[in-house]
Amino acid sequence: MPSRQQTLKRSLPSILRQVDRLYLYLDGYPEIPAFAAATPKIVSITSEQFPNRRSAGKFLGLIHEQESGVFAGFDDDIYYPYNYVQALLDGLARHGEDCIVGFHASALHEGLKSYQTDREIIYFGAALS
């Protein structure tokens, strides 16, 4: 969302150094911001191309990938630790590659059909067990 452009500019470097490519869903942006257009690792996807996706827009990069690999979703208002992606990879190694690993934000309901409606959003301001 354009209202969070400043947090996006701050959070991007924390994750860009950990990924090969970053698909950036620009929800409501009138144009691609200069800092995103100037970064070769970033592939911008706009809400003009894919309207009304909101937070689920972070998964649109999956339709662009032709090769197998690991896909990680990120938010524009979180500064990620230097080892975030490695921690995800370690979780996949521990639990098997046919799983989803993560740290907070949503508990996905059994029989997930919609990322928007089949989840409980969890506030991450405090530690969770």
Stockholm file with secondary structure:
# STOCKHOLM 1.0

chainA/1-129         MPSRQQTLKRSLPSILRQVDRLYLYLDGYPEIPAFAAATPKIVSITSEQFPNRRSAGKFLGLIHEQESGVFAGFDDDIYYPYNYVQALLDGLARHGEDCIVGFHASALHEGLKSYQTDREIIYFGAALS
#=GR chainA/1-129 SS CGGGHHHHHHHHHHHHTTCSCEEEEETTCSSCCHHHHTCTTEEEEETTTSTTCGGGGGGGGGGTCCSCCCCCCCCTTCCCCTTHHHHHHHHHHHHCSSSCCCSSSEEECTTCCCTTTSEEECCCSSCCC
#=GC SS_cons         CGGGHHHHHHHHHHHHTTCSCEEEEETTCSSCCHHHHTCTTEEEEETTTSTTCGGGGGGGGGGTCCSCCCCCCCCTTCCCCTTHHHHHHHHHHHHCSSSCCCSSSEEECTTCCCTTTSEEECCCSSCCC
//
